[in-house]
């Protein structure tokens, strides 16, 4: 019986229980410049389950952190309004933006960093 | 004249002897007490000591099964099956025995829904399914053969079992499944203190190809890659209709059994792991899911042979099934890389029971068997969370009588009944996110699985021993009825007709 138990545990397949991870989406302006404040609406669709995670908010940084995300392949779409300043120019500008990616792999266990370039609409 | 008379008496005596010995063979092979050893005799090293007599059957069977309403939707509402079978156990002397089985069955399953693959009970919930379903036709070939011997105190045995099956439908959705299932067993044992202690190793290779076609251009419906409790692998559901299941596994077993006609301990312990991978052929053999099935089991009991024979044993079996889902990355020219895999579905099945038997073999043999126990099954899908649990307590009573009304006849009668009461059940489903036909399927299956049910069965077999030959003919009939939820019935009738030597 002991031999059986040992053999069973040794050859047993282990469950893969690491279901969730954290993704950090870094948005960058197209011609350099710093983001002062941003209002965004983020949609992340899991390509395997077709479930969509939606997040809306505002931030002073250019980075959006999404936690408790099921690992897998995603398509990402962010849109909103950004106030930014360009180096060497006076004052700050406001523009609507969009950032898209139709495939991103979010499988790392600790942190996944995704860089997206913003497309300014104005 | 004297010589002729002597030959006549001798031949008659031989005929009489052979009818008695054929009756004894029937009693030995068909006796209900053999249930005590049903697990130890799967070890080929043990099976050599199973019977003292040889018996070979060749027979036809016809089976009808009808359900008033489907129990499990994936099992359908009945079947009609015709088969020709040969079953043999032959003693080659005191130390060696060979045994084998061959059969061909063909028939029809009715109203199978939500399942387009063969071997649903083996591969569930990782199957291909659709909402339409229908009748399927089925053919099965089985070949089994084994050899066992003992030399001194050592026992050795080997066995091979092969099953090929085909299941198909001639109307849309046209499914076609072809199964091949090969199992090899080897066993070795040693005599200690009037018992045989034996170990066995079993290996299994399993393959199934399954495809679903639609001939009507506007009539195609999505085929879902089901993953458990109504969950679907959304990305590859719809038109990925060409699957291969490949898998297999190993099993280790240890057995203890007393020698024939001795008292002693009967014990079996086993552990096994099997896996079945579902591969999408048209996506460059992308694996979609793998089902892992791990089992441990234990049977411990005592068998007593005397004026009155009795046996008492307890069973425990734990079965852990889980599904790993493979997450696919982007596609470039239909080649999807697997970027990760997660265990999304878990299923725990437990079976415990205690059984007692009393009776005796002989010219008139009778047996009474009673058992009681608990069956529990809980399954869940990790995210989005779905869960289903049910547990049944059951009691079962069976009786058998074998007697010889005259020298030419042997009659076997069998009666049994059981009652399963559901003592706990639980269902958790994200109904807001589910499509209506999935909700109906889950609700129906849960109602069936968590209901109380009663089963009763009766059978009779009549053997006519043709005097002065080694042959006998037999006919048997068996009727079973299961009454489940809402008093819906499952009726089954089985006829057998054949010869044996």
Interface residues (C-beta under 8 A of the other chain):
Chain A: X1 X4 X5 X7 X8 X11 X12 X13 X15 X16 X17 X18 X19 X47 X48 X49 X50 X51 X70 X71 X72 X73 X103 X105 X107
Chain B: X233 X234 X235 X250 X252 X254 X269 X270 X271 X273 X275 X292 X294 X296 X322 X324 X325 X327 X328 X329 X330 X339 X340 X341 X342 X343 X346 X382 X383 X384
